[in-house]
Amino acid sequence: MLISQGCIDQAIKELDVIITNNPSTCDEAYYLRGNAYRKLGDWKNALNNYLSAIEINPESPALQAKEILMDILNFYNKDMYNQ
């Protein structure tokens, strides 16, 4: 809910607590934290969280989110920014 309300930093803090308390069973928290980082444009942390969610649950919605993020990153043309 915090992510959809635009309270991204607060959402990350709350998800950090959930993940710290249940690191091996909270694929949904990793997925949501990945979404929060994606909204911030922090692609690395978003991808890392999606991968953590997939590791816990191979059928997590993070799998689709990771694929979408990879498509975005593969589309990114670095040469356009060097002109």
N, C-alpha and C positions, 0 to 999 in steps of 0.2 A: 504494500500500500504506500509506503514512504517513497519508493522509487517512482510510482505513477504520480505522486504529488509533487515531485521535483526535489524532495529532501534526500538527495543522493548520499551526501556525506553521513547523515544520520543513519540511513539504511545500511551503509557499509559498516558503521560502528556496531550496530545491532547484530548484523550478520557475522561480524568478527567474533562476537561473544558466543553466538550459537555454534559456530565452527570450532572455536576453542574448547567448548564443553563437549562436543560430539564430533571430533574430526573424521572419524571413519564411517559415520552413518548419515551424514547430512548432505547428500547430493543436491537436494533442493536449495539449501542455503548457498552452496558453491555456485549453483546455476544462477540464483538471484544476485549474488555478489558479482558474478561475471556480467550480468545485465547492467548492474549499477556502474561498473567500471567502463563498460561499453558506452553508456550514456555520457560518461566523462571524457570519452575519446582515449581512454587508457587501454589500448588494444592488447598490450602484453599481459596486464593483469586480468583482463577479460578472458583472454585465451587460456591462461593458466588456471583460472577458476573453472572454466568449462571443462578442461581436461581433468581436473580433480573430480568434478561431478561425474564425468563419464567413467573414470576409473572405479568409482564406487558403484555406479549403476550404468551399465552399458546402454540401457534403453532410456536414459535421461533425456529430457528435452534439450539438454546442453549439447547433445550430439548435433541436432539441427542448428542450434545457435552457433556452434563452432564452425560448421560448414558455411553458414552465411557469412560469418566473420572472415573466414579464409577467402571466400569469394571477393569480399570487399578489399582485403589486403592484396590479393592477387591482381585486382583491377587497378589498384593504386599505381600510377605511373610516376616514378620518381624523377624521370627526365624532365617532366613538365615544371618541376619546382627548381630546376637548375638553370633556367633561362634568365 
